[in-house]
Structure formats: C-alpha cells, structure tokens
Amino acid sequence: MPILKIFTNVPKSQISKDFMGKVIPALVDGVKKEADKFTCIVESDCFLSMDGDPTSPAVSASLESIGHLGPEQNIYITKLLTAVMQKELGVKPGRFLLTFYDLAPYNVAKNGTTIADLEF
C-alpha cells in the first residue's frame, strides 16, 4: 500500500490532468508493486520555500511503503520521480526533496485491520 504525498507551490492550473498517469508508472517501476496498490496525493498551490526561494517551482514529497525501499532502490526511485517532476511540473532536480519511510505491516491499516493481520 505505498503512498506518495506531493506538496508543491506549482499552481493547480499548471498541473496536467494526466499528472497521476505519469507518476504512477514511475512508482510501479521503482517500487515494484502493482499500480492498484498505490495512493498518490498532490497538494498544489502550497506556500513552499526551498533554499530560501519561495517563488521558483519546488516539490517536497514523501514515499511510504511496506518494503521495496532501501539504499539502492531509493536512488532508482529518486531518479524516476525527479524526471517526472522536472518534465511535468518544471521543477529543477535541486528543488525536489523526497523522503522515504519503510513501514512495518502492523503500522498500516486498510479494510478495518492492519496489513500484518491480512497477511496471515
């Protein structure tokens, strides 16, 4: 149940309707989970200052997943998502911050129970 949360100062009017259609395939490739497992949230028009500059396009994002994250995977995922942010939102690589959280199955719940409980 990976979750990508994107916060950007890019106006909603400048984000294409098919933005999720560009992000999800990158996540599928990077995290190695099926598209229907992902949740992606985009919060546009944020007050966001990066490196002391609140006016240039920027993104602060976090990716949470049960497994499929780690030193090598995170580098690969970062490259994929950086390319999407640059192409789709005009965000330069130095203005894209991504944090990773590898979650334990007992810390994620869906359908009224934890993922750990569903796995047994």
C-alpha positions in Angstrom: 0.0 0.0 0.0 2.6 2.6 -1.0 1.6 6.2 -0.5 3.3 9.2 -2.3 2.4 12.6 -0.9 3.4 15.5 -3.1 3.4 19.1 -1.9 4.2 21.8 -4.4 4.0 25.5 -4.9 3.1 24.9 -8.6 -0.4 26.2 -9.2 -3.1 23.6 -9.8 -3.9 25.2 -13.2 -0.4 24.3 -14.3 -0.6 20.6 -13.5 -1.9 18.5 -16.3 -5.0 16.3 -15.8 -2.9 13.2 -16.6 -0.2 14.0 -14.0 -1.1 10.9 -12.0 -0.8 8.9 -15.2 2.8 9.9 -15.3 3.6 9.5 -11.6 2.0 6.1 -11.0 4.0 4.2 -13.8 7.2 5.6 -12.3 6.2 4.3 -8.9 5.3 0.9 -10.3 8.7 0.7 -12.0 10.6 2.0 -8.9 8.8 0.3 -6.0 7.9 -2.9 -7.9 4.3 -3.0 -6.8 1.1 -3.0 -9.0 -0.5 0.3 -9.9 -3.7 -0.5 -8.0 -1.7 -0.7 -4.7 -0.6 3.0 -4.8 -2.2 6.0 -3.2 -0.9 9.3 -4.6 -1.8 12.7 -3.1 -0.9 16.0 -4.7 -1.3 19.3 -2.8 -0.7 22.2 -5.2 -0.6 25.9 -4.5 1.3 25.4 -1.3 3.4 28.0 0.4 6.7 26.3 -0.1 10.1 27.8 0.3 13.2 25.8 -0.7 16.7 27.1 -0.3 15.3 30.5 0.6 13.3 30.8 -2.6 9.5 30.7 -2.3 8.8 31.6 -5.9 10.6 29.0 -8.1 8.7 25.7 -8.7 9.5 23.2 -6.0 8.3 19.9 -4.6 8.6 18.3 -1.2 7.4 14.7 -1.2 7.4 11.6 0.9 7.1 8.0 -0.1 5.8 5.4 2.3 5.9 1.7 1.6 5.9 -1.7 3.2 9.2 -2.9 1.9 10.7 -2.4 -1.5 12.7 0.6 -0.2 16.4 0.7 0.6 19.7 2.4 -0.3 19.8 1.2 -4.0 16.0 1.2 -4.6 15.7 4.8 -3.2 18.3 6.1 -5.6 16.5 4.5 -8.5 13.1 5.7 -7.4 14.5 9.2 -6.9 15.8 9.3 -10.4 12.5 8.2 -11.8 10.4 10.7 -9.8 12.9 13.6 -10.3 12.5 13.2 -14.1 8.7 13.2 -13.8 8.7 16.4 -11.6 11.1 18.1 -14.0 9.2 17.2 -17.1 5.6 17.6 -15.8 5.9 20.4 -13.2 9.1 22.3 -14.4 10.8 21.5 -11.1 14.6 21.5 -11.3 16.2 18.5 -9.7 17.7 20.6 -6.9 14.2 21.8 -5.9 12.8 18.3 -5.5 13.1 16.9 -2.0 11.9 13.3 -1.4 11.9 11.4 1.9 11.4 7.7 2.3 9.6 5.7 5.0 9.8 1.9 5.1 6.8 0.9 7.1 6.2 -2.2 9.2 3.0 -4.0 8.1 1.5 -3.5 11.6 1.7 0.2 11.1 -0.6 0.3 8.1 -4.3 -0.5 8.1 -7.0 -0.9 5.4 -10.3 -2.6 5.3 -10.7 -2.4 9.1 -7.5 -4.2 10.0 -3.7 -4.0 9.7 -1.8 -5.3 6.7 0.1 -7.6 9.1 -3.2 -9.2 10.1 -4.3 -9.5 6.4 -1.0 -11.3 5.6 -1.8 -14.2 7.9 
